[in-house]
Amino acid sequence: MTPTLRGAAAGAAYDVAVTTSAADVAPAAPPFADRLRTHLVGWRASATLWGWIGPLVITAVGGFLRFWQLGRPHQLVFDETYYVKQGSSYLDYGYERSVAPSLGTTPDRLFTHGTPDVWGTAADFVVHPPVGKWMIAAGEYLFGQDSSFGWRFSVALCGTLSILMLARIARRLFGSTLLGCVAGLLLAFDGHHFVHSRTGLLDLFVMFWALAAFGALLIDRDQARDRLAVLAARSRLRRGGERRPASRVPGYGPSLGWRPWRIVAAVCLGLCMGTKWSGLYFLAVFGLMTVLWDVGARRAAGVRRWFAGGLLRDGVPAFFTLVPLAGLTYLASWTGWFLTKGGWDREWGAQHPSKSFGFVPDALRGLWKYHQEMYHFHVTLTSDHPYKTNPWSWLIQGRPTSFFYETKTRGQDGCTVAQCSKAITSIGTPTLWWGATAAIFVLLAMWALRRDWRAGAVLAGLVAGYVPWFAFQHRTIYSFYAVAFVPWVVLAVTYVIGMALGPPSASPRRRLVGGAIAGSYVVVCVMLFFFFWPIYTAQVIPYAQWAQRMWFPSWI
């Protein structure tokens, strides 16, 4: 049966549906199981058709913006000089080769003008795992290694798909199709996400796989609670009878069995780590998050030993699902390195036999040595850079990263005044990021004081993607790393928008005022996105117009 209810999600009320098959519940008292399930799972958006149409339309708009003139400028931008060429090397050799020393300072120009074969014979020491570079290589394979559209294709595709994913995730998280569409819209028109969706770097892939894992665990949460509601209802009915079900479930509670979405999450987290090691933090935080969800579910279901049951029946299987599968996925991402002989440190194991670890294959010992060198590089990187930043400034967009800048004079590249600018700057839409900075305090209050699991879920994404960087304030880091947690920036703002729209009991005046405020905020975000459009997409504009968009000295 499918009862339609009225409920509140993050303060916003919409029609929601809770579906429980009577065949899945003890036949004598399906209403009791329905109530228990509603208590455990919460509200779900009922607008099934619009739940897909709305997000798909927003995704199509965001995708059009991201793919429009994607190949412009036709030159390697910022760190594309590393990852795009390394992706091309994967296609040719299966591992990263160094650029031929004889080419001097010309390899980028040669690469982008029809001569992608710029390689020497030596392996290149690279400090990030292969997944993101293989994804870039996929676009190069489809459209050509010297095609700027090709080497940006995969980031544009993942950036577009992440809009759809976030809209559907927010819909499930908040129980509202409207809030899901708001989240998708805000992501589609965030400048930080937009610039990364058009630049062949790795960080958007970190975001993509982390968001996919988050969505998979969210689905797993709902399915596990569905199953727990049915099993707990049967147990309580057996112990108390039809008229007065028992108030508690004995022992640790039931085992929830096969959980395929956790396997999906584990693979996604392995791919996240296989793009950059910062994905390890998402594995740790999301692993803890999913276990806490299960512990809370057992408590809400009336399991007598809910804490121990959550740890033993849910936590232990979660660990042995997430950690080994993510690790194996990560290891599999190095397949190209294993199958070839020329990669960095590939022959180190054979050249350095070990008495203590002789049972470990030479290739694995070589990979371990390589990882030690990578780790040393990351923790000791302190070289100066004009755009290095402290993570304290990331949320407020204190020092956006300039990806590309060229000065043009009259007659050059369409310049019609004495001096023009052609720039790509990774500025997050200011009202979105500043709003999220304030929203975090609301989330902390709602999680701490009202135990709102939705607030905790959003905070988990922010903690995994943002907080670890405070431990590396001594090294050279950049604000563009923040794209890894931009979905949770959007979800934080969406949460507060839901509160502004009001609960079911809100007066028409409250709904009107809240809707006007929320709608105006979203419109301003979209307008600011288009205001910054020229410096997101390397348009040639008069220098004075570029200066108008540099609101603070730290942005220059």
Long-range contacts (C-beta under 8 A, 24 or more apart in sequence): 1-30, 1-34, 3-34, 4-46, 5-38, 5-43, 6-504, 7-42, 7-43, 7-175, 7-504, 8-43, 8-503, 8-504, 9-42, 9-43, 9-173, 9-174, 9-175, 9-176, 9-179, 9-454, 9-498, 10-174, 10-179, 10-452, 10-454, 10-455, 10-494, 10-495, 10-498, 10-499, 11-498, 11-499, 11-500, 11-501, 11-502, 11-503, 12-174, 12-176, 12-178, 12-179, 12-497, 12-498, 12-499, 12-501, 12-502, 12-503, 13-501, 13-502, 13-503, 13-504, 13-506, 14-45, 14-47, 14-175, 14-176, 14-177, 14-178, 15-45, 15-46, 15-47, 16-43, 16-44, 16-45, 16-46, 16-175, 17-44, 17-45, 17-46, 18-43, 18-44, 19-44, 20-226, 20-229, 20-230, 24-230, 25-230, 25-233, 25-234, 26-233, 26-234, 26-237, 26-238, 28-237, 28-242, 29-233, 29-237, 29-242, 29-245, 32-233, 32-236, 32-237, 32-245, 33-229, 33-230, 33-233, 33-234, 36-229, 36-232, 36-233, 36-301, 37-225, 37-226, 37-229, 37-230, 37-233, 39-229, 39-300, 40-225, 40-226, 40-228, 40-229, 40-297, 40-300, 40-301, 41-222, 41-225, 41-226, 41-229, 42-175, 43-175, 44-172, 44-175, 44-222, 45-171, 45-172, 45-175, 45-176, 45-177, 45-180, 47-177, 50-177, 51-168, 51-171, 51-177, 51-180, 54-167, 54-177, 54-180, 54-181, 54-184, 55-163, 55-164, 55-167, 55-168, 55-171, 55-180, 55-181, 55-184, 56-164, 58-163, 58-167, 58-181, 58-184, 58-185, 58-188, 59-160, 59-161, 59-163, 59-164, 59-167, 59-184, 59-188, 61-188, 62-159, 62-160, 62-163, 62-184, 62-187, 62-188, 62-189, 63-156, 63-160, 63-163, 65-188, 65-194, 66-156, 66-159, 66-160, 66-194, 66-197, 66-198, 67-156, 67-160, 69-537, 70-148, 70-149, 70-152, 70-153, 70-156, 70-198, 71-147, 71-148, 71-149, 71-152, 72-148, 72-537, 72-538, 73-148, 73-404, 73-422, 73-538, 74-112, 74-148, 75-108, 75-112, 75-148, 76-108, 76-111, 76-112, 77-199, 77-200, 77-403, 77-404, 77-424, 78-199, 78-201, 78-401, 78-403, 78-404, 78-424, 79-201, 80-151, 80-199, 80-200, 80-201, 81-108, 82-126, 83-128, 83-132, 83-133, 83-136, 83-200, 83-201, 83-202, 84-111, 84-136, 84-140, 84-151, 84-200, 85-111, 85-118, 86-124, 86-126, 86-133, 86-136, 87-133, 87-134, 87-135, 87-136, 87-137, 87-140, 87-151, 87-200, 88-116, 88-137, 88-140, 88-145, 88-151, 89-119, 89-124, 90-130, 90-133, 90-134, 90-137, 90-336, 91-137, 91-140, 91-141, 91-145, 92-117, 92-119, 93-119, 93-340, 93-342, 94-336, 94-337, 94-339, 94-340, 94-343, 95-123, 95-336, 95-337, 95-340, 95-342, 95-343, 95-344, 95-346, 96-123, 96-124, 96-126, 96-133, 96-343, 96-344, 97-121, 97-122, 97-123, 97-124, 97-342, 98-122, 98-123, 98-124, 99-124, 111-145, 111-146, 112-146, 112-148, 113-146, 114-146, 115-146, 116-145, 116-146, 123-342, 123-343, 123-344, 123-346, 124-344, 125-344, 125-373, 126-344, 127-374, 127-377, 127-378, 128-202, 128-275, 128-276, 128-277, 128-374, 129-273, 129-274, 129-275, 129-276, 129-277, 129-330, 129-333, 129-334, 130-274, 130-333, 130-334, 130-336, 130-337, 131-205, 131-209, 131-271, 131-274, 131-275, 131-333, 132-202, 132-205, 132-206, 132-274, 132-275, 132-276, 133-202, 134-333, 134-336, 135-205, 135-275, 136-200, 151-200, 152-198, 152-199, 152-200, 154-200, 154-205, 155-196, 155-197, 155-198, 155-199, 155-200, 155-201, 155-204, 155-205, 156-197, 156-198, 158-197, 158-204, 158-205, 158-208, 159-193, 159-194, 159-196, 159-197, 159-198, 159-204, 159-208, 160-197, 161-208, 162-187, 162-193, 162-204, 162-207, 162-208, 162-211, 162-487, 163-187, 163-188, 165-211, 165-212, 165-215, 166-211, 166-487, 166-490, 166-491, 168-215, 169-211, 169-214, 169-215, 169-218, 169-487, 169-491, 170-490, 170-491, 170-494, 172-215, 172-218, 172-219, 172-222, 173-218, 173-454, 173-457, 173-458, 173-491, 174-454, 174-494, 174-495, 174-498, 176-498, 179-494, 179-497, 179-498, 182-494, 182-497, 182-518, 182-522, 183-490, 183-491, 183-494, 185-522, 185-526, 186-432, 186-490, 186-493, 186-494, 186-522, 186-525, 187-486, 187-487, 187-490, 189-429, 189-525, 189-526, 189-529, 190-428, 190-429, 190-432, 190-486, 190-489, 190-490, 190-525, 190-529, 191-426, 191-427, 191-428, 191-429, 191-529, 191-532, 191-536, 192-400, 192-426, 192-427, 192-428, 192-429, 192-433, 192-480, 192-482, 192-483, 192-486, 193-428, 193-483, 193-486, 194-529, 194-536, 195-403, 195-424, 195-425, 195-426, 195-427, 195-536, 196-426, 196-480, 196-483, 198-536, 198-537, 199-403, 199-424, 201-480, 202-275, 202-276, 203-276, 203-480, 203-481, 203-483, 203-484, 204-483, 205-272, 205-275, 206-272, 206-275, 206-276, 206-278, 206-279, 206-483, 206-484, 207-465, 207-483, 207-484, 207-485, 207-486, 207-487, 209-268, 209-269, 209-271, 209-272, 209-275, 209-279, 210-268, 210-269, 210-272, 210-279, 210-282, 210-286, 210-461, 210-464, 210-465, 210-484, 210-485, 210-487, 211-487, 212-264, 212-265, 212-268, 213-264, 213-265, 213-266, 213-268, 213-269, 213-272, 213-282, 213-286, 214-265, 214-286, 214-457, 214-461, 214-487, 216-261, 216-262, 216-264, 216-265, 216-268, 217-261, 217-262, 217-265, 217-286, 217-289, 217-290, 218-457, 219-261, 220-259, 220-261, 220-262, 220-265, 220-290, 221-290, 221-293, 221-297, 223-259, 223-261, 224-256, 224-259, 224-293, 224-294, 224-297, 224-314, 225-297, 227-256, 227-257, 228-253, 228-254, 228-256, 228-297, 228-298, 228-301, 229-301, 231-256, 232-301, 232-302, 232-303, 236-302, 247-302, 248-302, 248-303, 248-304, 249-301, 249-302, 249-303, 249-304, 250-304, 251-303, 251-304, 251-305, 251-309, 252-298, 252-303, 252-305, 252-308, 252-309, 252-312, 252-313, 253-298, 253-301, 253-303, 253-304, 253-305, 253-306, 253-309, 253-313, 254-313, 255-313, 256-294, 256-313, 256-314, 259-317, 259-321, 262-290, 262-318, 262-321, 262-322, 263-321, 263-325, 265-290, 265-322, 266-321, 266-322, 266-323, 266-324, 266-325, 266-326, 266-329, 267-325, 267-326, 267-329, 269-322, 269-326, 269-329, 270-325, 270-326, 270-327, 270-328, 270-329, 270-330, 270-332, 270-333, 271-329, 271-333, 273-326, 273-329, 273-330, 274-329, 274-330, 274-333, 277-374, 277-378, 278-465, 278-468, 278-481, 278-484, 281-464, 281-465, 281-468, 282-464, 282-465, 283-322, 283-323, 283-326, 284-464, 285-460, 285-461, 285-463, 285-464, 286-322, 286-460, 286-464, 287-318, 287-319, 287-322, 287-323, 288-460, 289-456, 289-457, 289-460, 290-318, 290-322, 291-315, 291-318, 292-456, 293-453, 294-318, 296-453, 334-367, 337-367, 338-363, 338-367, 344-370, 345-369, 345-370, 345-373, 378-475, 379-472, 379-475, 380-475, 381-475, 381-476, 382-474, 382-475, 382-476, 383-476, 384-476, 385-476, 385-478, 387-478, 387-479, 388-476, 388-477, 388-478, 389-477, 389-478, 389-479, 390-473, 391-466, 391-469, 391-470, 391-473, 391-477, 392-470, 393-479, 393-554, 394-466, 394-469, 394-479, 394-481, 394-482, 395-433, 395-436, 395-437, 395-440, 395-466, 395-482, 395-489, 396-433, 396-434, 396-437, 397-427, 397-428, 397-430, 397-433, 397-434, 397-479, 398-479, 398-552, 398-554, 399-479, 399-554, 399-555, 400-425, 400-426, 400-427, 400-428, 400-479, 400-480, 400-555, 401-425, 401-426, 401-478, 401-479, 401-480, 402-426, 403-480, 404-538, 407-543, 408-540, 413-540, 414-540, 415-540, 415-542, 416-542, 417-542, 417-543, 419-542, 419-543, 420-540, 420-541, 420-542, 420-543, 420-546, 421-535, 421-540, 421-541, 421-542, 421-543, 421-545, 421-546, 422-538, 422-539, 422-540, 422-541, 423-534, 423-535, 423-538, 423-546, 424-535, 424-536, 424-537, 424-538, 425-532, 425-535, 425-536, 425-555, 426-479, 426-480, 426-483, 427-532, 427-535, 427-536, 427-549, 427-555, 428-482, 428-486, 428-489, 429-525, 429-528, 429-529, 429-532, 430-528, 430-551, 431-521, 431-524, 431-525, 431-528, 432-489, 432-490, 432-493, 432-525, 433-489, 435-493, 435-496, 435-521, 436-489, 436-490, 436-492, 436-493, 438-496, 439-492, 439-493, 439-495, 439-496, 440-492, 442-495, 442-496, 442-499, 443-492, 443-495, 446-495, 454-495, 455-495, 458-488, 458-491, 458-492, 458-495, 459-488, 460-488, 461-485, 461-487, 461-488, 461-491, 462-488, 462-489, 462-492, 497-521, 497-522
